[in-house]
Amino acid sequence: MKIEVLADADAVAQRAAVTIAEAARADVAACGRFVMAVSGGRTPWQMLRALAGQDVPWSAVHIVQVDERVAPTGDPDRNLTHLHASLLEQAPLRPEQIHAMPVESADLEAAAADYANMLRELTGTPPVLDLVHLGLGPDGHTASLVPGDPVLAVTDCDVALTGVYQGRRRMTLTYPIINRARRILWLVTGSDKAAPLVQLHDRDPAIPAGSVNQERATVLADRAAAARL
C-alpha cells in the first residue's frame, strides 16, 4: 500500500481527481471502458467536483456505488443525492452510465442480488472493478462494512445488506468484490482518522478496513490524518 500525505482535505481531493482521471484514460485506451465505484463523504464530494473538470473520456466511464443508505430519493442521507450534485450534473454522463443501488426496493435482499448481477453484466464473472474509492471512519469502518455487523463475514456474494448503523440500514459492496478491484483509492482526512489510519497501515483485523487488500491500494491522506504514522 502506498501512502501519500498532502497538506489538507482540498489537496487530497484534487490529487484524487487527477489520479482517477489518469486511471480512466489508461483503462479506456487499453480496453475501452472504465468502471469506478464511489463512496460518500465530504472530501469525496470535493473530489468528484474536481473530477468533473478533468480530462476524462466520459463516454466510456461507468459509475457504481460502494454503498448506500436505505432512504428515499433525494434524501440528504443518500450518497446518490450528493453524487448527482457533485458529478452527475457537472460531467457529460448519460443516465445509463450511472448505476445506483436500488435501496428503495420493497425487497432489499432481491435488490442486492440484482445489483450484484448488474455488476457481473457490466464487468464479467466474477466482477472486477477498475477502481474502488474508499473512505475510513473514526471507528475503522469502510464502505458500509461496520464493526460488529454480520456483513463482515459475507464471502459468497458481492453486494449485501447491513443492520442499522447510525440510524439507517445500508446496501454495500462486500470484501470479495472490493478485494478483487484493480485499484483501491483511499481518501483519509481529519485528525479523527489518525488512529484508524495507523491500524489500516498495520492491516489490523480489529477494524473492518484492516481486511481490505493492500496490494493495489493507494492512500491519500492529509497531514492531520497522517499525524501518527
N, C-alpha and C positions, 0 to 999 in steps of 0.2 A: 504494500500500500504506500502510495506517495502522498506526502503531506506538504501543501504549500500554504504558507502563512502570509496573509495580506493585512493591510492597515486596519480596515473596518468592513462593516457589512456591505457598504456600497461597492468597495473594491472587490469583495468576494463575488457579488452579483455580476459585476462587469466581467470579471475573469471567467466566471462560469458561462456567461453568454458567449464569449469568444471560444471557449473550449467546446461547447456544444455545436456552434456553427462550424468549427473546423472538422469535428467528427461527422456532421451531416454532409459536408461537401465531400469528404473522403469516402464515405459509405455510398453515397449516391453515384459518385464516379466509378466505384468498384462494382456495385451490384444493383444500382438503380433505385434504391429505397433506403429510408432511414426511419426507424421506429423508436420513439423515445417515450419512456414512462416518467411522469412528473408527479411530485409530491406537493403538498401545500406548505404554507408558511410565509412570513413577512419577507424574508430575504429572497426566497424563490419567486415571489411576485415581482420583486425588483429585477431579478434575473430574467424573467420572461419578458418584461417590458424592454430590457436591454436587448434580448434576443430578437425581438421584432424588428430592431434596426440593423441587425447584422446581415451579412451576405449569406443567405441560406437558400438552397434550392427547394423552396416551399412546396412546389407541386409534387415532390417525391417524398414528403415528410408525413408521417402519421404520429399522432399524439394519443397515448393511452394514459390511464390513471394508475398511480401506485396504490392509492387508497381513497376512500370517500366516506363521509358521514351519511348515515341514513337520515335524510332530511328532504323537505320539499324543494322543488325547482326554485332557484333564485334565493334560497335561504343563505344568509351570510355565513353560516357554518359550513356550507358546501364548498369544497375545493373548486368545483366546476364554476361556481359563481365568480371567483377571483381569476380563474384560468381564462374565462371569457374576457373579463375586463383587462387583464394584463397582456394577453397574447392573441386570443382569437379575434378580437375586434381590431387588432393592430396589424396582424400579418395576413397575407393573402391565402388563407387556408379554406378549402371547401368543407362544407358540413360533413361529408363522408370521410374526411381525413381526421376527424375528432371522434374518439371512441370513449364516450362517457360511461362510467359504471352505472348499471341500471338499479340504483338504490331506491327508486320509487315503486318498484315492483311489489305486488301483493305477495309473491312467493320469492323471498330473498335467496333461499338456497338454490332454487332453479335459476334465478338471475345470475348468481355467482357462477354456476356451471355454464350458463350461456356466455358469460364474459370470457371464461376460460376457452370455450370453443371458438369464440371470435379471435382470440389471440393465436390459436393454432391455425386458423384460416389465414390470418394475416402474416404469420412468421414461420409456420411449419410445425412439425411434430417431432420432439417437444418444442414448444415455442421458445425462441431465443430473441430477446430484445437487444437492440443495438446499444442503447444507453438507458440506465435507470438512475434517476436523480433521487437521492435520499436526504432526509434531514435527521437530526439527532435530538431527542428530547432530553430534558434535565433528568428524567428517570431512566434514560438509556433506551427508550423505545425508538423504533424507526418504522417507516410506513405506518401501519396500524398493528404492528407486532408489539404488543404491550406487555409489561411484566405480569406474569401470573395467568395470562389468558390461554385457554386451550388451543388457540390458533397457532401458538408457538410450536406445537407438536405435530402440525399438519405436514405430512410428507407426500400425500397421494393426490394432491390437486394444487393447481396454481393460483386459484382465487378462493378465498374463504371469508367467513363472517366472524366477527369478534362478538364478545359480550358487550355490555355497556361500559364505555370508558369516557370519562369527562362528560357524562350526560347523553351520549349517543352510542348506538351500535355503529360498527364500521364494516365496509367491504374492503378487503385488502389483498394485494399480491402476497404470496407466501414465500418462505425461504427457497423452495425449489426453483421457481422461475427467477427470483431475484439473483440467486447464485449462479444461474446459467448465463446471465447477461454478459455481453461482450465488453461492456464498460459500466462501472458504477461510479457515480459522481456525487460525493457528499458535500453539502454546504452546511457549515457549522459556525454559528456566530453567537456571541454573547458570553458573558462571564459565567452564566448558569450552566453552560455546556463544558466548562473546563474539566470538571471531574469525569463526566461520562466520556469525553474525548480521550482522556488517558486510558480509560477502560476499553474503548474501541481500539485504540492503538495496540493495547496489550491482548486483544482478542479475548477479553474477559467474558466467559459464558454467563456470568451473573447478570448481564444486561442483554436484552434482545439484540441490540446492534452488534454485540460481540460475536454473533454466529453468522454474520454476513461474510461471504467470500471476499478476501482482501487481495486476491491475486491480480485482478484487473481494476483495482479501485484507486481513486484519487480523492483526497480530502482537500477542500479549500476552506480554510479557517481564518477567522480574524484574530487579531492579537489577544483579545480578551478571552476567546475560547481556547487559544493555544498556550495560555499563560503557565500551565503546569506541565507541559511537555518537555 
